[in-house]
Amino acid sequence: MFRNRSIQTDCIFWSIDGEIEPKERYTVIRTPSRPDYFWGNLLIYNEAPTKRDAALWSEDFRVEFANRPDIRHQAFTWDDPMGEMGAADSFKGFEPDCQDVLISRSVVQPVHHRHDLSIRPIRSDADWEAVYKAKLAIRPPEYAEAMYDPFMKEQVKFFRRLVSAGHGLWHGAYLDGQLAANLGLFVTERIGRFQSVDTSPEFRKQGICRSLVYAVSSAALEKSCDELVMVASSNEKFNATGVYRSVGFKVEQKVGTLEYTAQ
């Protein structure tokens, strides 16, 4: 079992739509049907990188994915609960990142809880189409539309398959009938992992996201989970960690990653 809760709960998704192959120095994650999925085709190492690992890890990746010329990236993470970055900066051309792993075993209602929201599971074709469109509306500017749109379409299809197979639910927060925010929560061994918590641009900074997270979290802790896991950027620009802290999540771990995309 992985020590890092982020990696441990990511196995929910890898085991359904991909392959997990443990080896001596690392674990290989493959998602054969989706070569453009960075975090579905990666290597997980046992320890943070050292300076001598830059060439070694890249060669490991080339060997493991030698039969997939359509995979034009390299992605690495490591099973360190504190997200120690080691010599990540020595990986030339790679983008290092360290995200917060927030955990909650109880939640508190937000000070300004939005009682006017309708919060319900996403079920119909129209519901899922609204989720897809909502996620397109918040496409990060660094991702080209021609690449991002088909990726997100496949991602939403994948989430829908997970829900249909009984691994969790997708929830939407509606205001005056319009989808304002949405998220997924998937469960394994009474540990819940949130996915893709998003608020549409026109509904941000109105307390909608924290109200949605609180409502879904409190129901899950009452019925199906002993612990909830949220992985979020520690960058204050996005304020995600602050939102989750406000309903009772605490940063207990961190997770480090490295990614590279061929030009």
FENVENMO-V210859 format. One record per residue. RES is the residue in one small letter. SS is DSSP state (H for helix, E for strand, L for the rest). PHI is phi in whole degrees, -180 to 180 (* if undefined). NEAR is the number of other C-alpha atoms within 8 Angstrom. Layout:
# FENVENMO-V210859
res=[RES	RES]
ss=[SS	SS]
phi=[PHI	PHI]
near=[NEAR	NEAR]
This chain:
# FENVENMO-V210859
res=[m	f	r	n	r	s	i	q	t	d	c	i	f	w	s	i	d	g	e	i	e	p	k	e	r	y	t	v	i	r	t	p	s	r	p	d	y	f	w	g	n	l	l	i	y	n	e	a	p	t	k	r	d	a	a	l	w	s	e	d	f	r	v	e	f	a	n	r	p	d	i	r	h	q	a	f	t	w	d	d	p	m	g	e	m	g	a	a	d	s	f	k	g	f	e	p	d	c	q	d	v	l	i	s	r	s	v	v	q	p	v	h	h	r	h	d	l	s	i	r	p	i	r	s	d	a	d	w	e	a	v	y	k	a	k	l	a	i	r	p	p	e	y	a	e	a	m	y	d	p	f	m	k	e	q	v	k	f	f	r	r	l	v	s	a	g	h	g	l	w	h	g	a	y	l	d	g	q	l	a	a	n	l	g	l	f	v	t	e	r	i	g	r	f	q	s	v	d	t	s	p	e	f	r	k	q	g	i	c	r	s	l	v	y	a	v	s	s	a	a	l	e	k	s	c	d	e	l	v	m	v	a	s	s	n	e	k	f	n	a	t	g	v	y	r	s	v	g	f	k	v	e	q	k	v	g	t	l	e	y	t	a	q]
ss=[L	L	L	L	H	H	H	H	H	H	H	H	H	H	H	H	H	L	E	E	E	E	L	L	L	E	E	E	E	E	L	L	L	L	L	L	L	H	H	H	L	E	E	E	E	L	L	L	L	L	L	L	H	H	H	H	H	H	H	H	H	H	H	H	L	L	L	L	L	L	L	L	E	E	E	E	E	E	L	L	L	E	L	L	L	L	L	H	H	H	L	L	L	L	E	E	E	E	E	E	E	E	E	E	L	L	L	L	L	L	L	L	L	L	L	L	L	E	E	E	E	L	L	L	H	H	H	H	H	H	H	H	H	H	H	H	L	L	L	L	L	L	L	L	H	H	H	H	H	H	H	H	H	H	H	H	H	H	H	H	H	H	H	H	L	L	L	E	E	E	E	E	E	E	E	L	L	E	E	E	E	E	E	E	E	E	E	E	L	L	E	E	E	E	E	E	E	E	E	L	H	H	H	L	L	L	L	H	H	H	H	H	H	H	H	H	H	H	H	H	H	H	H	L	L	L	E	E	E	E	E	E	E	L	L	L	L	L	L	H	H	H	H	H	H	L	L	L	L	E	E	E	E	E	E	E	E	E	E	E	E	L	L]
phi=[*	-73	-82	-82	-63	-63	-67	-58	-80	-62	-61	-54	-82	-63	-73	-86	-112	-146	-133	-121	-124	-70	-129	-65	-100	-160	-116	-96	-112	-127	-126	-56	-79	-138	-66	-87	-88	-51	-92	-119	-136	-159	-117	-113	-94	-78	-136	-64	-71	-108	-61	-75	-84	-56	-73	-64	-66	-62	-68	-56	-64	-60	-67	-69	-115	-61	-90	-127	-64	-80	-89	-109	-134	-133	-141	-135	-143	-148	-86	-113	-60	-98	64	-57	-88	53	-100	-58	-67	-84	-86	-66	89	-92	-103	-84	-150	-138	-110	-78	-110	-99	-130	-137	-118	-160	-128	-122	-68	-59	-58	-112	-65	-87	-77	-87	-83	-102	-111	-152	-66	-84	-132	-82	-58	-65	-60	-68	-64	-67	-64	-59	-66	-65	-76	-65	-69	-115	-57	-61	-62	-76	-102	-68	-59	-63	-92	-72	-61	-66	-62	-67	-62	-68	-63	-67	-60	-64	-61	-65	-64	-61	-65	-62	-83	86	-88	167	-136	-108	-121	-123	-107	-111	-126	54	82	-106	-67	-101	-154	-153	-162	-117	-136	-121	-127	-142	49	63	-112	-101	-123	-76	-136	51	-81	-132	-121	-63	-51	-73	-113	-76	60	-125	78	-73	-62	-65	-67	-66	-60	-63	-62	-69	-65	-63	-67	-67	-67	-77	-111	-131	-131	-99	-152	-120	-123	-132	-112	-145	-64	-86	-67	-62	-58	-92	59	-66	-60	-62	-62	-73	-60	-65	-109	114	-78	-128	-75	-109	-143	-138	-135	-99	-142	-137	-141	-144	-123	-68	-80]
near=[3	7	9	13	11	11	10	11	13	8	8	11	9	14	9	7	8	12	10	10	7	7	7	5	6	10	12	14	14	11	13	6	4	7	11	9	9	11	6	11	12	14	12	12	12	9	7	14	10	9	9	6	8	12	7	8	8	9	8	8	11	8	7	8	9	7	5	7	7	6	8	8	10	11	13	11	12	13	15	14	11	8	14	10	9	7	10	12	6	7	9	6	5	9	7	10	7	12	12	14	15	15	12	11	8	7	11	8	8	10	4	5	9	8	4	5	9	7	10	7	8	10	6	6	6	6	9	12	8	9	11	11	8	10	11	9	8	8	9	5	5	4	8	7	7	6	8	10	9	8	10	11	9	8	8	11	8	9	10	9	8	11	11	7	6	7	10	10	11	12	12	14	14	12	10	4	5	6	13	12	15	15	12	13	11	12	13	9	4	9	12	15	11	13	9	7	10	9	11	13	7	4	10	10	5	6	10	15	13	13	12	13	10	13	9	9	10	10	8	10	13	7	6	8	12	9	11	14	15	11	10	10	10	11	6	6	4	7	9	10	11	7	10	13	9	10	13	10	11	9	9	8	12	15	18	14	11	12	12	10	8	5	2]
